[in-house]
Amino acid sequence: MPDSPILHGLNDAQRTAVAAGDGPHLILAGPGSGKTRVLTHRVAYLIQEMGVNPYRIVAVTFTNKAAREMKGRIEAM
């Protein structure tokens, strides 16, 4: 697995999900497991490490609260 600053601070399962290969991925996990964290780090990883254009990325959550949280975290990264 690549050593990227984006992966620092993630547990093994989160790191695996963030650095997963190309293409779409579905992340299912229980409450408090770090789904929003994984999604935000995945978006940052795609942009910074894989050179994906941000306008070609779709990240979906089920609540407006989570969407706002993801947007803020991605902007901060």
C-alpha positions in Angstrom: 0.0 0.0 0.0 1.4 3.5 -0.9 2.6 5.7 1.8 0.6 8.9 1.5 0.1 11.6 4.1 -3.6 11.2 3.4 -3.5 7.7 4.8 -1.9 8.7 8.1 -4.2 8.5 11.1 -6.5 5.9 9.5 -7.0 2.3 10.8 -6.1 -0.6 8.5 -9.7 -1.1 7.2 -10.1 2.6 6.5 -6.6 2.8 4.8 -7.6 -0.1 2.6 -10.9 1.5 1.5 -9.2 4.9 0.9 -6.4 3.4 -1.3 -8.6 0.9 -3.1 -8.0 0.7 -6.9 -9.7 2.6 -9.7 -13.4 2.7 -10.3 -16.5 3.1 -8.1 -16.6 1.6 -4.6 -19.4 1.0 -2.2 -18.5 1.5 1.5 -20.9 0.0 4.0 -20.2 0.3 7.7 -22.1 0.8 11.0 -22.5 4.0 13.0 -19.4 5.6 14.3 -17.1 3.5 12.1 -15.6 6.4 10.2 -17.5 6.3 6.9 -17.5 10.1 6.5 -13.7 10.1 7.3 -13.1 7.4 4.7 -15.1 9.1 2.0 -13.4 12.5 2.5 -9.9 10.9 2.6 -10.8 8.8 -0.5 -11.8 12.0 -2.4 -8.6 13.7 -1.4 -6.6 10.6 -2.3 -8.2 10.4 -5.7 -7.4 14.0 -6.4 -3.9 14.3 -4.9 -2.4 10.8 -5.4 -4.2 9.5 -8.5 -4.6 12.8 -10.4 -8.4 12.5 -10.8 -10.2 15.7 -11.8 -12.5 16.7 -8.8 -15.3 17.3 -11.2 -15.3 13.6 -12.1 -15.9 12.4 -8.6 -19.3 11.6 -7.0 -19.5 10.9 -3.3 -22.9 10.1 -1.9 -24.2 10.1 1.6 -27.7 9.6 3.0 -28.0 12.8 5.1 -27.5 16.5 4.4 -25.6 16.7 7.7 -23.0 14.1 6.5 -22.8 15.8 3.1 -22.1 19.2 4.7 -19.5 17.6 6.9 -17.8 15.9 3.9 -17.8 19.1 1.9 -16.1 21.0 4.8 -13.5 18.3 5.4 -12.6 18.0 1.7 -12.2 21.8 1.4 -10.0 21.8 4.5 -7.8 19.0 3.0 
